[in-house]
Amino acid sequence: MLKSKVLIGTAWAAAMLCGSVAHAQQAGDIVLGAGWMYFSPQDSSKPLTRTVGGVSTQIPNSGAKVSNANTVGLSGLYYFDSHWAVETVLGIPPTFKLDGTGSLAGVGRIGEAKQWSPAVLLRYTFFDGQAKFRPFVGLGATYVWYSDVKLSDRFHSTMAGAAAPVTNTRAKLSNSFAPVINIGAGYQFDDHWGVSWSVSYIPLDTKANLTTRLNSNGATVGTGQTKLKLDPIVSYVSLTYRF
């Protein structure tokens, strides 16, 4: 009887140990994630400078505010060992809307653009690899560019003045690299499925260059420039699957 109890106890302990090890994050593990990503710009802007006929004029107290944005986030994580990993994160490009402030408040919606900002981070995960709950920190970089930049009709009129009916204004937003600072935590339900939550801060500036041209022959009527400080805080909640 005693021998049977010892055998049962040994088998139970072995099963518990195997179950614990099965959850361990270790070298070679690949974790894919998908979920909700939320961008919250901590923005500010410099006054808009307009140049017509070689004369530059700053529009006093002019500014712009960037909207928050939601999108679907995707991520991939590769573990070098139970603590160190490299992660790639990207989102389906969210559309940010730009509204006038100060002396441009009357314009309302200035325009909108889609932002592309894939990131690569080096991550360190705390606690033992067998723990289900593990906080982490990450540091990396992102390359940011924009597409589908559109300006509103009212802003076209503001840039062109009296010549508005026969002109067209286009905007180009500058591309840039930016650092990414990241903290978060993950929870593993079983060998494969888990959840992850993180918050990232991205110190990010972009320049907006505006060009107003005549519709008839394309001659440049005037240009404009402003600088936007975006500094978004990015929240990301995902369902993860480990291979």
C-alpha positions as CSV (number, residue, x, y, z in Angstrom):
1,M,0.0,0.0,0.0
2,L,2.8,2.4,0.9
3,K,4.6,1.5,-2.3
4,S,1.5,2.3,-4.3
5,K,1.1,5.7,-2.6
6,V,4.8,6.5,-3.3
7,L,4.4,5.6,-7.0
8,I,1.2,7.6,-7.3
9,G,2.9,10.6,-5.5
10,T,5.9,10.3,-7.8
11,A,3.7,10.2,-10.9
12,W,1.7,13.2,-9.7
13,A,4.9,15.2,-9.1
14,A,6.3,14.3,-12.5
15,A,3.0,15.3,-14.2
16,M,3.0,18.7,-12.4
17,L,6.7,19.3,-13.3
18,C,6.0,18.4,-17.0
19,G,3.0,20.6,-17.0
20,S,5.0,23.5,-15.6
21,V,7.8,23.0,-18.0
22,A,5.4,22.9,-20.9
23,H,4.5,26.5,-20.2
24,A,8.1,27.7,-20.1
25,Q,9.2,30.3,-22.5
26,Q,12.6,29.3,-23.9
27,A,15.1,29.7,-26.8
28,G,13.5,29.3,-30.2
29,D,9.9,30.0,-29.1
30,I,7.9,32.1,-31.6
31,V,4.9,34.1,-30.3
32,L,2.5,35.7,-32.7
33,G,-0.1,38.3,-31.6
34,A,-3.1,40.2,-32.9
35,G,-5.4,42.7,-31.2
36,W,-6.4,46.3,-30.6
37,M,-3.9,49.2,-30.9
38,Y,-4.7,52.7,-29.7
39,F,-2.7,55.8,-30.6
40,S,-2.9,58.8,-28.4
41,P,-0.7,61.7,-29.7
42,Q,0.6,64.1,-27.0
43,D,0.8,66.7,-29.8
44,S,1.7,70.3,-30.3
45,S,2.6,72.4,-33.4
46,K,4.4,75.4,-34.5
47,P,2.6,78.3,-36.3
48,L,2.0,77.9,-40.0
49,T,4.4,79.8,-42.3
50,R,3.1,80.8,-45.7
51,T,5.3,82.0,-48.5
52,V,3.8,83.9,-51.5
53,G,5.9,85.8,-54.1
54,G,9.1,85.1,-52.1
55,V,7.7,86.8,-49.0
56,S,7.2,84.6,-45.9
57,T,4.5,85.3,-43.4
58,Q,3.8,83.5,-40.2
59,I,0.1,83.1,-39.5
60,P,-0.1,84.3,-35.8
61,N,-1.4,81.8,-33.2
62,S,-2.0,79.2,-35.8
63,G,-1.9,75.6,-34.8
64,A,-3.2,72.1,-35.3
65,K,-4.4,69.2,-33.2
66,V,-4.0,65.5,-34.2
67,S,-6.9,63.1,-33.3
68,N,-6.5,59.8,-31.5
69,A,-6.8,56.6,-33.6
70,N,-7.7,52.9,-33.3
71,T,-6.4,50.1,-35.5
72,V,-5.7,46.4,-35.6
73,G,-2.2,45.5,-34.3
74,L,0.0,42.6,-35.3
75,S,3.2,41.4,-33.6
76,G,5.8,38.7,-33.7
77,L,8.2,37.7,-31.0
78,Y,11.3,35.4,-31.1
79,Y,13.0,34.3,-27.8
80,F,16.8,33.9,-27.8
81,D,16.5,32.4,-24.3
82,S,13.8,32.5,-21.5
83,H,14.4,36.3,-21.0
84,W,15.7,38.0,-24.1
85,A,13.6,38.3,-27.3
86,V,13.3,40.4,-30.4
87,E,9.8,41.7,-31.3
88,T,8.3,43.3,-34.4
89,V,5.1,45.3,-34.1
90,L,3.0,46.9,-36.7
91,G,-0.6,48.1,-37.2
92,I,-3.0,48.3,-40.1
93,P,-2.2,52.0,-40.9
94,P,-4.6,54.2,-38.8
95,T,-6.0,57.4,-40.2
96,F,-5.2,60.5,-38.2
97,K,-7.3,63.6,-38.6
98,L,-5.8,67.1,-38.2
99,D,-8.0,70.0,-37.0
100,G,-7.1,73.7,-36.8
101,T,-6.5,75.4,-33.5
102,G,-6.0,79.1,-32.5
103,S,-6.4,81.3,-35.5
104,L,-7.0,78.2,-37.7
105,A,-9.9,77.0,-35.5
106,G,-12.4,78.5,-37.9
107,V,-11.0,76.2,-40.7
108,G,-12.1,73.1,-38.7
109,R,-10.8,70.0,-40.4
110,I,-7.4,70.7,-42.0
111,G,-7.0,67.2,-43.4
112,E,-6.1,63.6,-42.7
113,A,-3.4,61.0,-43.4
114,K,-2.6,57.4,-42.8
115,Q,0.5,56.6,-40.7
116,W,2.8,53.6,-41.3
117,S,5.0,52.9,-38.3
118,P,6.4,49.3,-38.0
119,A,8.7,48.9,-35.0
120,V,11.5,46.5,-34.0
121,L,12.3,46.1,-30.3
122,L,14.7,44.2,-28.0
123,R,12.6,42.9,-25.1
124,Y,13.6,41.6,-21.6
125,T,11.0,39.6,-19.8
126,F,11.1,39.2,-16.0
127,F,10.5,36.2,-13.8
128,D,11.3,32.6,-14.5
129,G,10.4,31.2,-17.9
130,Q,7.9,28.8,-16.3
131,A,5.8,31.6,-14.8
132,K,2.4,32.3,-16.3
133,F,2.5,36.0,-15.6
134,R,5.6,37.8,-16.8
135,P,6.1,41.6,-17.1
136,F,8.6,43.0,-19.6
137,V,10.4,46.1,-20.9
138,G,11.5,46.8,-24.4
139,L,13.6,49.4,-26.4
140,G,13.7,49.8,-30.1
141,A,13.0,52.0,-33.1
142,T,10.3,52.7,-35.7
143,Y,10.4,54.2,-39.2
144,V,7.4,56.4,-39.8
145,W,5.9,57.5,-43.1
146,Y,2.5,58.7,-44.4
147,S,0.2,58.0,-47.2
148,D,-3.2,59.2,-48.5
149,V,-2.6,62.7,-47.3
150,K,-5.8,64.8,-48.0
151,L,-6.5,68.4,-47.3
152,S,-10.0,69.9,-46.8
153,D,-11.6,72.4,-49.1
154,R,-11.6,75.1,-46.4
155,F,-7.9,74.7,-45.9
156,H,-7.4,75.0,-49.6
157,S,-9.1,78.3,-49.5
158,T,-7.0,79.5,-46.5
159,M,-3.8,78.7,-48.3
160,A,-4.8,80.2,-51.7
161,G,-6.7,83.3,-50.5
162,A,-8.5,85.1,-53.4
163,A,-7.1,82.6,-55.9
164,A,-8.8,79.6,-54.2
165,P,-11.1,78.6,-57.1
166,V,-8.2,78.2,-59.5
167,T,-5.6,76.6,-57.3
168,N,-4.8,73.3,-55.6
169,T,-2.8,72.7,-52.4
170,R,-0.9,69.5,-51.8
171,A,0.8,68.4,-48.6
172,K,3.8,66.2,-47.9
173,L,4.7,64.9,-44.5
174,S,8.3,64.0,-43.7
175,N,9.5,60.5,-43.0
176,S,11.6,59.8,-39.9
177,F,13.1,57.3,-37.6
178,A,12.1,57.5,-33.9
179,P,13.0,55.5,-30.7
180,V,10.3,53.3,-29.0
181,I,10.2,52.8,-25.2
182,N,7.9,49.9,-24.2
183,I,6.6,48.3,-21.0
184,G,4.0,45.6,-20.5
185,A,3.1,42.1,-19.3
186,G,1.9,38.8,-20.6
187,Y,-0.1,35.9,-19.3
188,Q,0.1,32.4,-20.6
189,F,-3.2,30.3,-20.3
190,D,-1.6,27.1,-21.6
191,D,1.2,25.8,-23.8
192,H,0.0,27.9,-26.8
193,W,-2.5,30.6,-25.9
194,G,-2.0,33.8,-23.9
195,V,-2.7,37.5,-23.7
196,S,-0.3,40.5,-23.8
197,W,-0.7,44.2,-22.9
198,S,1.8,46.9,-23.5
199,V,2.2,50.7,-23.6
200,S,4.8,52.4,-25.8
201,Y,6.1,56.0,-26.0
202,I,7.4,57.3,-29.3
203,P,9.2,60.7,-29.4
204,L,8.2,61.8,-32.9
205,D,8.3,65.0,-34.9
206,T,7.1,65.5,-38.5
207,K,7.3,68.4,-40.9
208,A,4.4,69.3,-43.2
209,N,5.4,71.0,-46.5
210,L,2.5,72.6,-48.4
211,T,2.6,73.6,-52.1
212,T,-0.2,75.7,-53.7
213,R,-0.3,75.6,-57.6
214,L,-2.5,77.0,-60.3
215,N,-4.9,74.4,-61.7
216,S,-4.4,75.7,-65.3
217,N,-0.6,75.4,-65.8
218,G,0.7,74.0,-62.5
219,A,2.7,77.1,-61.7
220,T,3.5,77.5,-57.9
221,V,1.5,80.2,-56.2
222,G,2.8,79.8,-52.7
223,T,4.2,77.3,-50.2
224,G,3.7,76.7,-46.5
225,Q,5.4,74.8,-43.7
226,T,4.8,73.8,-40.1
227,K,6.2,71.3,-37.7
228,L,4.1,68.9,-35.7
229,K,5.3,67.2,-32.5
230,L,3.2,64.0,-32.2
231,D,4.9,62.0,-29.3
232,P,2.2,59.3,-29.4
233,I,1.5,56.9,-26.5
234,V,0.5,53.6,-28.1
235,S,-1.5,51.0,-26.1
236,Y,-1.6,47.4,-27.5
237,V,-3.8,44.5,-26.2
238,S,-3.4,41.2,-28.0
239,L,-4.3,37.6,-28.0
240,T,-1.1,35.5,-28.5
241,Y,-0.2,32.1,-29.8
242,R,3.1,30.4,-29.1
243,F,4.7,27.9,-31.5
